Structures are given as structure tokens and as C-alpha cells.
Amino acid sequence: MELYQRTIHELHNMLKKGETTSVAITDSVLKRIDAVEGKVKSYITVTADIARAQAEAADKRIKAGDTSSPLLGIPIAIKDNMCTEGIATTCASKILGNFVPPYNATVVAKLKQAGSVLCGKPNMDEFAMGSSTENSGYFITRNPWDLDRIPGGSSGGSAAAVAADECIGSLGSDTGGSIRQPAACCGVVGLKPTYGRVSRFGLVAFASSLDQIGPLTKDVTDTALLMNVIAGHDPKDSTSADIPAPDFTKALKKDMKGLRVGLPKEYFIEGMDPQVDKAVREAVRTLEALGAKVSDVSLPHTKYAVATYYILATSEASSNLARYDGVKYGYRAASPKDLLDMYMRSRDEGFGPEVKRRIMLGTYALSAGYYEAYYKKGQQARTLIKRDFDEAFKTVDLIATPTAPTAAFKIGEKSADPLQMYLSDIFTISVNLAGIPGISLPCGFTAENLPIGLQVLGRNFDEESIIHAAYAYEQATEWHTRKPTL
Amino acid sequence: MKYEAVIGLEVHAQLQTNTKIFCGCETRFGEDANTRTCPVCIGMPGVLPVLNRKAVEYIVKTGLATHCTINPSSRFARKNYFYPDLPKGYQISQYELPVCEHGYVEIVADGKVKRVGLTRIHLEEDAGKNLHQAEGGASLVDLNRAGTPLMEIVSEPDIRTPEEASEYLKKLRSILRYIEVSDADMEKGNFRCDANVSIRPTGSTEFGTRAEIKNVNSFKFVQKAIEYEIKRQAQILDEGGRVVQETRLFDSSKGVTFSMRSKEEAHDYRYFPEPDLVPVVVSRETVEQIAKTIPELPDAKRTRFVQDYGLPEYDADMLTQSRALAAYFEEATKRSNQPKVVSNWMMGELMRLMNAEGKEIEDCPIMPERLAGMIKMIGEGVISTKIAKTVFEEMYKSGKDAETVVKEQGLVQVSDTGAIESIIDEVIKANPAQASDYKAGKEKLFGFFVGQVMKASKGKANPDMVNQLLKKKLSE
């Protein structure tokens, strides 16, 4: 087995025993990138030189006997919407094409502190707006399982890089499913933590009340290890929760005894790929066999989730993206006539079509005369959706659903129809509106050998129960061990 | 037709915190452009605001000092608009739920105390500054000021005259200075005022259409701008026209307001709750703690000065404009026991000399105990009130005490009967015609003789004695 194929915990054990070095691991990953990147195109930036330097530093620490950090010397990719000091952070947008942040996002600083190795900045939908990574301002990332298909989005590069072994683990961000849906499409594990669990400082904002950073990994153990590094209160983020983060590896238990799992009837809908339906129901039977008590629950306001999301997320986005005006940094149109011309052309030339569409939607929803009918209504609907989950979690500890209604679709298949594209997130969006945590992990394959994702949701700040269930399921199945052929 | 003006004022006061409202940058000014900035206050991607708790303390203090309700939970909101000096493309402000509501400020108008209601006081961040280069047409942006904490203080439309507007602003400034939350210096731009002005037929209770006059930068100009605006609107109505709702600017050189933009062109700010900040929670305990730090305020002091020292409202109002002025008065009064005399000297000679130099009471070269010393010398008849003016000026110039000045310049009052009599004799001798006219019944000439005697004594003769002795001598 090649080093690049291994997980964080496997490599950590090898490093501890002196069986390998961070430089060897990093070289292995960089070679893998060289070999497959032409096909997959996961990365906007590969930081080979920085990775080697960090690997050497990690080896020094290990040599000095410091092996306490499980991330020490491990190559991690960080989605290109998290600020990395001195390294381009583009959000896959032309408007930030020349932007090099003078500061690190809190998660980046924490990973650095933990001694991990930054191997690159993966591709994404521009400003995290999309479900296929086709909205990148630079190029399309391909699904390692089928290069004609999308890797999901918006963290498509982060998911594809993990699936293609172009990194050992990665960070993504999830506003409406952007970690979980690509994880499902690429057959990896992706966790969206509770809103407020992980600092958003340095994460380029799409929709501030929904955005959350989380790990994409090869297995659930690695999810717990990465969560141990990135979770916790950050005084630089007022919305980060001031509650201590637990040791998530303590939740890695092999049975499901005592856990109650609910199946929301609203999530098993017509139009869903029968193969997905079957795989998820099979997965639920496995959970039951592991000791879980399964029952039906209802989330009656689910039908409003997509509409609510596209009002609230676009409203916040329209404001969050106002700062890209060509004045201070980023793209500025050449020789503008006057101020208005500079604003309009810089934004017209710098933003892609989906970003513009969402800015317009959000601007409209917040406008005088429409605010009550759209934004305010949206906030009210959001409260109802949140209450649905509160109700459901009175009788169950976890909720199991499919992550997406279909496996990865073909490149170009939905890009002409934004509404069809928005429906890819139909099972993930409510979770962001409610703020609760959710994981996607592989639970089977379609006849075309495409991964299918099982989504497990938990109560606010109860990522432990999610990790517990996901780990038990993973240990009882072999889906996570399958690799795409590249 | 007779009209009544309805005026409401919006004041932006800069809070004197050490650091900006949402980041750790210093709030110092006069530094090189863009040196007091960080990724947060220049709106770089991914950064987040963190609220300066001192700003909250200051606004709560202001709310308590102006009788406001302090909301236990309030919210920030985004006010969206594009401008180069606004780095995020939105200003973090408060909209639906401000920190303070429903307060009032008392002013003295026409010798009477009047209450001006406060609708709300909220927190917000300041923008930066655009610098337009004269040559070449380039515009530059300085973001040192971006993120400086401001309070917006919105009054009810309770103000009726330009003078009341000016009194209101002075009182507000005085309160902010008393509680040390803002230096409220209008010239430095730390205290800015927008005025909403409308007029209606006297006796009517409906509101007319208002014009908003933006960013007037001195008390005098606020008064002038409102005066002009009232006249302008009255003329429009008298000619059968309609006042347009619009934003206007004041041209201080011409003394006129002019249209900036009409309501149709007005911005749609698309306010919505700021998702990057949690609600501002102010507990009852916090409010109580802050309340303990509030000193005696101008209104309470004014009432006390009237009651305890027997001062007229006008004197009391003037002397309580600043804490230092009031403290000066109390100290001088304590040592002289003559409150009205102290007040007269302070509001007369002292203010005249200091205003001429643009000095504040804190820089006054005459200490209150020295003013008291001089007042005592008048009371004891050592110097006359007239001579005291000369002494006072010399004290102000040299910083010496009254006794030294009097001694050095030989200004002691002459109260010696013999000395005064001999001066009188000489004056009568030098003016024989006037003396005989007086004796013949031209009594008006008495004043002439007093003047001549005082002049001959270089003003040092005790005026009472001069009167008494002159009468005697002229009737001999």
C-alpha cells in the first residue's frame, strides 16, 4: 500500500513508530498529485514547496520526541475559501484571483499549530455557490469515480482530493450541503459540525448564519481527529460557541446500543433514485442490527427548506459580497470612466453567472417593499424548520436520511437549469437552517459504481453521537475501503 | 400665514474608546493614511467583527444620563450601500433594536425648562474618508477612521426654534462630556448633526413635509441652517407651493441650504440583522454598575445651584455647562461666600478674557481661590470694583494673586479722609465756574466733580467717601 492511500490515524501510528517520515508521506502525496491531477483537477493551488518545508519541520519535531499531535506531519488540503497567510485564496473567483491574505483563518492557524502539512488549496464552486464545482471561475473538477461526472459541490475539490488520494484529509465548508453532498458523490466521509462549533474567522463568507467549516476524510476516525484540532471557541468569531469541545475520538464506539434513530418520511420522496433509497434503507437495517432503535419521525416543514434557504442565503450573500468592489483588493476593471463604471465593470467581469444570480436574488429579497414578504418570511420559516428538528429530537437521538437524491450526475447535466441544481441539496439544506450537525458517509454503490451517501444528523453540539453511529456503521461495512481506479 | 417649526435632530457622537468598535486598532487620528487599520476594519475577506465592550458601557452610560430605557437585548444590523470609504459595502449599525430608547434631555428656553424627547440611541461604526486630489482627478481612501465607534442620538420632533436646537445640542454635548464618553468636539468632527425640519401653520397638530439637512458642523451653523430652512419652507407655502421631502446640505459661506437628493433618489439600505454578531445583552447588574459611575449631571447641578446658591436659572445653566466650570464656581464660592459675585465675575470678565483667547476653564491662569481672594478684597474695601477689573486683568496676564498685583501697582483704595479732602479741594479750585454753577442749583454737575476726583486719584479713591465728602465740600 502506498503512503498516500493511508488514513491520518494509520500514518500517525507509522510516524510514531518511526516507520516513515512526514517528508516521505508528503512526497508520496505530491507524486500522487502529479500523477492524477491532470485527470481530476482537484486543486487551484498546490503548495508543494510549503508542504516540503512543513514536512521537514514536522520530522524535526518527531525526531525530538514530540508525537502527541495526531495531525503532525500529515498532508491536509484546505478549501480555497479559507484564508492562508501569504498563499493565494481565490474562492475560485476571478474577483479574488490576485488576493493573498495577510492572515490565517483560525482553522488554518490551528492546523499549523498541530503540525499538519498544507499540500494545497482545492477547487470549489465560486464563493461556495453551487453543488457541482462547475461554477468554479477557473476549471471543472472531476469525480474520481467517473471523470465525466461532477464531484459534488461546493467543496468538490476537497472531496475529490480525498477520494483520489491527493491528500490525506481536507477541510471544506458547508452552507447548504457543501461538505456532505460532495462527500457522498466522492465516497468519502464529510462532517458539517454544529453552527458555532468551528470558528468561521478567515472563512470567506457566503452566508454567515449558515456557513460552517468541517473535515472531509477517508474514514470516521480521521473525522474525529480533525475535529479535535479545529473545534472550539474562538474570541475572533462572536458566533462561535463558548463551550468546550470534547475529545471526539472517545465517541468512536463499535455498537449502537441505546441510540434511537429516526427516519423522516419527508426525506424518502418520489423522484429519488431507487438505488439510493435502497442503499439507505439497507444502511438503516445495519444500524438496527448494531443495536439502534429505529422509528419514524416527521419534519413537516421540510418542503419549505429549499425556498427558505435560497432567500436567506442569497440575502446574506448579497451583502457579504459587496466588499468586492475593485477599491481595496482583488480584481479591478481596466481604465474605468468613473466610480460607478469601476464598480459595475469590476463586478461584472469579476463574478461568474451563478454568483451574480444569487447577488441579484438576495438584493431583491432585502429590498424595501419585499423584505417582509421574503427575508422576514424566510426567517419565520427557518424557525419552523428548526422546531421540526427540536420536536423530532425529543423522541430520537439521531436522524438518518440519504445525503442526496441521486449519486453524482454528469458534468453539464444540470448546469443549464439552476432550479434542478438547487434540488441536489434538498436533503442537506434544512440542517444548515437548523444549525445542527450532520455527517455523510459511504453506504453503498450504484450499478454504475458510483458512491451513495448516508446522512446522519444529531442534536446541536452532539457531534459525538453522530461520530459514534457513523463509526459503528463504518466498522460493520466495507464501503469506506473501496478506492476509485484512476 | 404664521408658521411653527417642527425640528428633530440626529447627532453622531464619537465615543472616546481607545480602540475601534469591532477590532483592536487604535482610534488615534492625525496619523499617516491607512496606518491605523487591520484586516477587520478594512473589510478583508473572511474577517469578523468582535464588539468592543467599552462602547457598550459608554452607550449605556449615555442612555442612563438621558433617562432612556436600556434594552436588555439589542441587535446590530447591516446598512448596505456602496461607497469607497465603506470597505465592506455595508455599515454595521443598529436598526430595529437599539441599545437605548425613550429618553429625554432638559434645556432652558426663554428662561424655562423644556424637555426634548429622545427616540433612541444606537451604536454604529464610522466610515473612512475619501480624499480627492485636486490635480489628475485621482481619489484616494484613508480608512484610519473606519470602524471608529459612534453613537447616533435621535431626538423626537420636540424642538420648535433654531435657538432651542442650539440649546439642545449644547446640553447634549455637556452631558456627554460630564460622563466622559465623548469629547463631543464639533470642529474635529466628533459630534455631527443632521436636522429634520418641517413647518406647519401655528396651532396645527399635523406634521408638514420635512427636509433633512445633513452634516452641519458647528452650533452656529445648525442654528443658521434651520433659520434659513424655516424661511425657505415658509416662502414655498406662502406662494402656494409644496415642500419636497429631500436631503439638503448647508452652504455656510452663503448661509443657504441646497438640495442633495430627493426621496425618489434615496438609497434603499436593505437593512437586515447582522449575522456575524450575537445580540448585545446588557444585564440589570451591568446597568446598575454603570449607573454608579455617573456623576452629578448638568440638570441636577443647575437645580442645586439655583436652590443652594440662589443663582438665577440663566447663571446656573451657564455655570453647569461643564464639570470644570461648575467646580471652579463652587470652589471660588466656598472661599468667598459670595455666589452671585463669583458668578458675575466668571460670566463677565473671566469668560470675556478666555473667549478672546479660545481658552477653556481648565487652562484658566486664575485659580478659583485667587478669584475668591480678590472678591474678598473688594468686600473689605481694599480695592474698588472698578480697580478690581484692572487687578483681574493683571492677575490673568501674570498669574499673580490679587494682593501682589495691588501692592506692586499701588492700587490700594484710598480711604483716608484727609487725602481725599485735599484732592477734592484741588478739583474745586481748578474748576471755579462749575463750582459756583453747582452752588447756584445746577446739581447735575455733581457727577462731573465725582469724575474729576476719581480721575485725579487714578481711580483709587473710595467712591463712597468721595460722594460723602464732595457733597460736604461743595455745600461749604
Interface residues (C-beta under 8 A of the other chain):
Chain A: N81 M82 C83 T89 C91 L96 F99 P101 P102 Y103 A105 R200 F201 G202 L203 V204 A205 A207 S208 S209 P235 K236 D237 S238 T239 S315 E316 S318 S319 L321 A322 R323 D325 V327 K328 Y329 L339 Y343 T363 L366 S367 A368 Y371 Y375
Chain B: P39 I42 G43 M44 P45 G46 V47 L48 P49 V50 L51 R78 N80 F82 P84 P87 K88 G89 Y90 S139 V141 D268 R270 Y271 F272 P275 D276 L277 V278
